Amino acid sequence: MVEIIGAIKNCMLGSRTQKPKQYIVNVEGYGKVKASSLIGRKAVWTTSSGKDITGKVAGVHGDKGALRVIFTKGLPGQAIGTSIKIK
């Protein structure tokens, strides 16, 4: 299986709530239909010290192909703007 590289954009936010385990991931060149084929895949974010935090692609967010990824643990604030691997 080919690894796909995406970028973490932000965590899921509501008007009064924040979901620290759910993040929006943008994959370059993927539209809504193509991104829906990635649902159910494993997502891995690696810290600077080499620790892996895993999650699962839960669904598509919006019409431009962004993905909603739910992690087992919340990610630190430094994760926003960094790359993530989708396997």
KEDOVO-482801 format. One record per atom (N, C-alpha, C): z, x, y; atom name; residue in three letters. Coordinates in pm, whole numbers. Layout:
BEGIN
+--------+--------+--------+----+-----+
!     zz !     xx !     yy !  a !   r !
+--------+--------+--------+----+-----+
!      Z !      X !      Y ! CA ! ala !
...
+--------+--------+--------+----+-----+
! end
This chain:
BEGIN
+--------+--------+--------+----+-----+
!     zz !     xx !     yy !  a !   r !
+--------+--------+--------+----+-----+
!      0 !     84 !   -117 !  N ! met !
!      0 !      0 !      0 ! CA ! met !
!      0 !     89 !    125 !  C ! met !
!    -73 !     50 !    224 !  N ! val !
!    -88 !    128 !    345 ! CA ! val !
!     27 !     98 !    441 !  C ! val !
!     83 !    203 !    501 !  N ! glu !
!    187 !    185 !    602 ! CA ! glu !
!    122 !    151 !    735 !  C ! glu !
!    177 !     54 !    803 !  N ! ile !
!    128 !     11 !    933 ! CA ! ile !
!    233 !     47 !   1036 !  C ! ile !
!    191 !    104 !   1147 !  N ! ile !
!    284 !    144 !   1252 ! CA ! ile !
!    281 !     40 !   1363 !  C ! ile !
!    400 !     -5 !   1402 !  N ! gly !
!    414 !   -100 !   1511 ! CA ! gly !
!    513 !    -48 !   1613 !  C ! gly !
!    530 !   -122 !   1722 !  N ! ala !
!    624 !    -84 !   1828 ! CA ! ala !
!    723 !   -198 !   1849 !  C ! ala !
!    850 !   -164 !   1856 !  N ! ile !
!    955 !   -264 !   1879 ! CA ! ile !
!    954 !   -298 !   2028 !  C ! ile !
!    937 !   -426 !   2060 !  N ! lys !
!    930 !   -468 !   2200 ! CA ! lys !
!   1063 !   -516 !   2254 !  C ! lys !
!   1132 !   -604 !   2182 !  N ! asn !
!   1259 !   -658 !   2231 ! CA ! asn !
!   1326 !   -733 !   2117 !  C ! asn !
!   1452 !   -770 !   2137 !  N ! cys !
!   1519 !   -855 !   2039 ! CA ! cys !
!   1491 !  -1000 !   2075 !  C ! cys !
!   1518 !  -1090 !   1983 !  N ! met !
!   1496 !  -1232 !   2008 ! CA ! met !
!   1598 !  -1280 !   2110 !  C ! met !
!   1550 !  -1341 !   2216 !  N ! leu !
!   1635 !  -1389 !   2323 ! CA ! leu !
!   1612 !  -1538 !   2344 !  C ! leu !
!   1719 !  -1608 !   2373 !  N ! gly !
!   1711 !  -1747 !   2414 ! CA ! gly !
!   1764 !  -1759 !   2555 !  C ! gly !
!   1773 !  -1878 !   2606 !  N ! ser !
!   1823 !  -1896 !   2741 ! CA ! ser !
!   1971 !  -1863 !   2751 !  C ! ser !
!   2045 !  -1885 !   2644 !  N ! arg !
!   2189 !  -1857 !   2644 ! CA ! arg !
!   2234 !  -1770 !   2527 !  C ! arg !
!   2143 !  -1733 !   2439 !  N ! thr !
!   2182 !  -1658 !   2320 ! CA ! thr !
!   2095 !  -1534 !   2302 !  C ! thr !
!   2148 !  -1442 !   2224 !  N ! gln !
!   2075 !  -1322 !   2186 ! CA ! gln !
!   2096 !  -1302 !   2037 !  C ! gln !
!   1988 !  -1276 !   1965 !  N ! lys !
!   1996 !  -1257 !   1820 ! CA ! lys !
!   1977 !  -1108 !   1791 !  C ! lys !
!   2088 !  -1034 !   1772 !  N ! pro !
!   2078 !   -888 !   1762 ! CA ! pro !
!   2016 !   -835 !   1633 !  C ! pro !
!   1994 !   -919 !   1534 !  N ! lys !
!   1932 !   -873 !   1410 ! CA ! lys !
!   1782 !   -903 !   1404 !  C ! lys !
!   1732 !   -982 !   1500 !  N ! gln !
!   1591 !  -1019 !   1500 ! CA ! gln !
!   1519 !   -950 !   1615 !  C ! gln !
!   1407 !   -884 !   1584 !  N ! tyr !
!   1333 !   -810 !   1683 ! CA ! tyr !
!   1185 !   -850 !   1681 !  C ! tyr !
!   1121 !   -835 !   1795 !  N ! ile !
!    978 !   -860 !   1809 ! CA ! ile !
!    906 !   -726 !   1796 !  C ! ile !
!    809 !   -720 !   1705 !  N ! val !
!    733 !   -598 !   1680 ! CA ! val !
!    587 !   -627 !   1709 !  C ! val !
!    525 !   -541 !   1791 !  N ! asn !
!    385 !   -556 !   1825 ! CA ! asn !
!    303 !   -453 !   1749 !  C ! asn !
!    201 !   -500 !   1676 !  N ! val !
!    112 !   -411 !   1601 ! CA ! val !
!    -24 !   -412 !   1670 !  C ! val !
!    -70 !   -295 !   1708 !  N ! glu !
!   -195 !   -282 !   1783 ! CA ! glu !
!   -313 !   -326 !   1697 !  C ! glu !
!   -397 !   -410 !   1752 !  N ! gly !
!   -518 !   -455 !   1684 ! CA ! gly !
!   -500 !   -573 !   1590 !  C ! gly !
!   -382 !   -632 !   1587 !  N ! tyr !
!   -357 !   -745 !   1498 ! CA ! tyr !
!   -346 !   -873 !   1580 !  C ! tyr !
!   -426 !   -973 !   1541 !  N ! gly !
!   -417 !  -1105 !   1601 ! CA ! gly !
!   -325 !  -1193 !   1518 !  C ! gly !
!   -320 !  -1321 !   1553 !  N ! lys !
!   -229 !  -1413 !   1486 ! CA ! lys !
!   -263 !  -1428 !   1338 !  C ! lys !
!   -389 !  -1440 !   1305 !  N ! val !
!   -431 !  -1461 !   1166 ! CA ! val !
!   -409 !  -1335 !   1083 !  C ! val !
!   -446 !  -1220 !   1136 !  N ! lys !
!   -431 !  -1095 !   1063 ! CA ! lys !
!   -283 !  -1057 !   1048 !  C ! lys !
!   -202 !  -1087 !   1150 !  N ! ala !
!    -59 !  -1056 !   1143 ! CA ! ala !
!     13 !  -1144 !   1042 !  C ! ala !
!    -37 !  -1264 !   1018 !  N ! ser !
!     28 !  -1352 !    921 ! CA ! ser !
!     18 !  -1298 !    779 !  C ! ser !
!    -75 !  -1205 !    754 !  N ! ser !
!    -84 !  -1143 !    622 ! CA ! ser !
!     28 !  -1043 !    597 !  C ! ser !
!    101 !  -1006 !    702 !  N ! leu !
!    211 !   -909 !    689 ! CA ! leu !
!    345 !   -975 !    661 !  C ! leu !
!    351 !  -1107 !    659 !  N ! ile !
!    478 !  -1178 !    639 ! CA ! ile !
!    531 !  -1145 !    499 !  C ! ile !
!    659 !  -1111 !    493 !  N ! gly !
!    723 !  -1077 !    367 ! CA ! gly !
!    729 !   -929 !    338 !  C ! gly !
!    661 !   -848 !    416 !  N ! arg !
!    663 !   -705 !    392 ! CA ! arg !
!    792 !   -642 !    445 !  C ! arg !
!    818 !   -522 !    397 !  N ! lys !
!    938 !   -448 !    436 ! CA ! lys !
!    909 !   -368 !    563 !  C ! lys !
!   1005 !   -367 !    656 !  N ! ala !
!    994 !   -289 !    779 ! CA ! ala !
!   1108 !   -188 !    781 !  C ! ala !
!   1076 !    -63 !    819 !  N ! val !
!   1175 !     45 !    819 ! CA ! val !
!   1173 !    114 !    955 !  C ! val !
!   1291 !    121 !   1017 !  N ! trp !
!   1308 !    198 !   1141 ! CA ! trp !
!   1394 !    318 !   1108 !  C ! trp !
!   1351 !    437 !   1150 !  N ! thr !
!   1422 !    560 !   1120 ! CA ! thr !
!   1490 !    612 !   1246 !  C ! thr !
!   1621 !    643 !   1235 !  N ! thr !
!   1695 !    698 !   1348 ! CA ! thr !
!   1658 !    844 !   1369 !  C ! thr !
!   1705 !    902 !   1478 !  N ! ser !
!   1676 !   1043 !   1505 ! CA ! ser !
!   1745 !   1135 !   1405 !  C ! ser !
!   1853 !   1087 !   1343 !  N ! ser !
!   1923 !   1169 !   1243 ! CA ! ser !
!   1865 !   1151 !   1103 !  C ! ser !
!   1769 !   1059 !   1087 !  N ! gly !
!   1703 !   1041 !    959 ! CA ! gly !
!   1749 !    921 !    878 !  C ! gly !
!   1840 !    842 !    931 !  N ! lys !
!   1889 !    724 !    860 ! CA ! lys !
!   1788 !    610 !    874 !  C ! lys !
!   1763 !    539 !    764 !  N ! asp !
!   1668 !    427 !    764 ! CA ! asp !
!   1743 !    295 !    772 !  C ! asp !
!   1696 !    207 !    860 !  N ! ile !
!   1747 !     71 !    869 ! CA ! ile !
!   1630 !    -20 !    831 !  C ! ile !
!   1650 !   -101 !    727 !  N ! thr !
!   1541 !   -181 !    674 ! CA ! thr !
!   1552 !   -326 !    719 !  C ! thr !
!   1437 !   -390 !    720 !  N ! gly !
!   1429 !   -531 !    754 ! CA ! gly !
!   1311 !   -594 !    683 !  C ! gly !
!   1287 !   -719 !    714 !  N ! lys !
!   1179 !   -793 !    650 ! CA ! lys !
!   1103 !   -871 !    757 !  C ! lys !
!    970 !   -870 !    746 !  N ! val !
!    887 !   -946 !    840 ! CA ! val !
!    901 !  -1093 !    807 !  C ! val !
!    953 !  -1170 !    903 !  N ! ala !
!    984 !  -1310 !    878 ! CA ! ala !
!    874 !  -1405 !    924 !  C ! ala !
!    797 !  -1367 !   1022 !  N ! gly !
!    694 !  -1457 !   1071 ! CA ! gly !
!    620 !  -1399 !   1189 !  C ! gly !
!    525 !  -1477 !   1240 !  N ! val !
!    445 !  -1439 !   1356 ! CA ! val !
!    512 !  -1498 !   1479 !  C ! val !
!    512 !  -1421 !   1588 !  N ! his !
!    571 !  -1466 !   1714 ! CA ! his !
!    461 !  -1477 !   1818 !  C ! his !
!    427 !  -1598 !   1856 !  N ! gly !
!    325 !  -1618 !   1959 ! CA ! gly !
!    183 !  -1613 !   1904 !  C ! gly !
!     86 !  -1618 !   1997 !  N ! asp !
!    -55 !  -1622 !   1960 ! CA ! asp !
!   -123 !  -1486 !   1961 !  C ! asp !
!    -54 !  -1382 !   2006 !  N ! lys !
!   -117 !  -1251 !   2018 ! CA ! lys !
!    -88 !  -1160 !   1901 !  C ! lys !
!    -23 !  -1210 !   1795 !  N ! gly !
!     -3 !  -1132 !   1674 ! CA ! gly !
!    124 !  -1051 !   1668 !  C ! gly !
!    221 !  -1079 !   1753 !  N ! ala !
!    349 !  -1010 !   1742 ! CA ! ala !
!    424 !  -1063 !   1620 !  C ! ala !
!    508 !   -980 !   1562 !  N ! leu !
!    581 !  -1015 !   1441 ! CA ! leu !
!    729 !  -1031 !   1471 !  C ! leu !
!    795 !  -1117 !   1397 !  N ! arg !
!    940 !  -1133 !   1405 ! CA ! arg !
!    999 !  -1067 !   1281 !  C ! arg !
!   1083 !   -965 !   1302 !  N ! val !
!   1141 !   -889 !   1192 ! CA ! val !
!   1292 !   -909 !   1195 !  C ! val !
!   1350 !   -943 !   1079 !  N ! ile !
!   1493 !   -961 !   1065 ! CA ! ile !
!   1548 !   -840 !    990 !  C ! ile !
!   1640 !   -767 !   1053 !  N ! phe !
!   1700 !   -648 !    994 ! CA ! phe !
!   1833 !   -681 !    928 !  C ! phe !
!   1874 !   -597 !    832 !  N ! thr !
!   2001 !   -618 !    765 ! CA ! thr !
!   2117 !   -586 !    859 !  C ! thr !
!   2101 !   -487 !    942 !  N ! lys !
!   2197 !   -453 !   1045 ! CA ! lys !
!   2124 !   -459 !   1179 !  C ! lys !
!   2199 !   -479 !   1285 !  N ! gly !
!   2137 !   -477 !   1417 ! CA ! gly !
!   2094 !   -336 !   1454 !  C ! gly !
!   1989 !   -325 !   1531 !  N ! leu !
!   1941 !   -194 !   1574 ! CA ! leu !
!   2009 !   -155 !   1705 !  C ! leu !
!   2022 !    -26 !   1732 !  N ! pro !
!   2079 !     16 !   1860 ! CA ! pro !
!   1979 !     -7 !   1973 !  C ! pro !
!   2026 !      0 !   2094 !  N ! gly !
!   1940 !    -21 !   2209 ! CA ! gly !
!   1830 !     82 !   2223 !  C ! gly !
!   1852 !    202 !   2168 !  N ! gln !
!   1751 !    307 !   2174 ! CA ! gln !
!   1628 !    273 !   2092 !  C ! gln !
!   1635 !    173 !   2006 !  N ! ala !
!   1523 !    138 !   1918 ! CA ! ala !
!   1410 !     68 !   1995 !  C ! ala !
!   1443 !      3 !   2105 !  N ! ile !
!   1340 !    -70 !   2181 ! CA ! ile !
!   1242 !     29 !   2240 !  C ! ile !
!   1114 !      7 !   2211 !  N ! gly !
!   1009 !     95 !   2259 ! CA ! gly !
!    967 !    202 !   2160 !  C ! gly !
!   1039 !    214 !   2048 !  N ! thr !
!   1004 !    315 !   1949 ! CA ! thr !
!    914 !    256 !   1841 !  C ! thr !
!    869 !    341 !   1751 !  N ! ser !
!    777 !    297 !   1646 ! CA ! ser !
!    854 !    255 !   1521 !  C ! ser !
!    789 !    172 !   1441 !  N ! ile !
!    846 !    121 !   1318 ! CA ! ile !
!    737 !    119 !   1213 !  C ! ile !
!    774 !    141 !   1087 !  N ! lys !
!    679 !    140 !    977 ! CA ! lys !
!    690 !      7 !    901 !  C ! lys !
!    576 !    -55 !    876 !  N ! ile !
!    570 !   -176 !    796 ! CA ! ile !
!    498 !   -140 !    667 !  C ! ile !
!    570 !   -156 !    555 !  N ! lys !
!    515 !   -114 !    424 ! CA ! lys !
!    469 !   -234 !    346 !  C ! lys !
+--------+--------+--------+----+-----+
! end
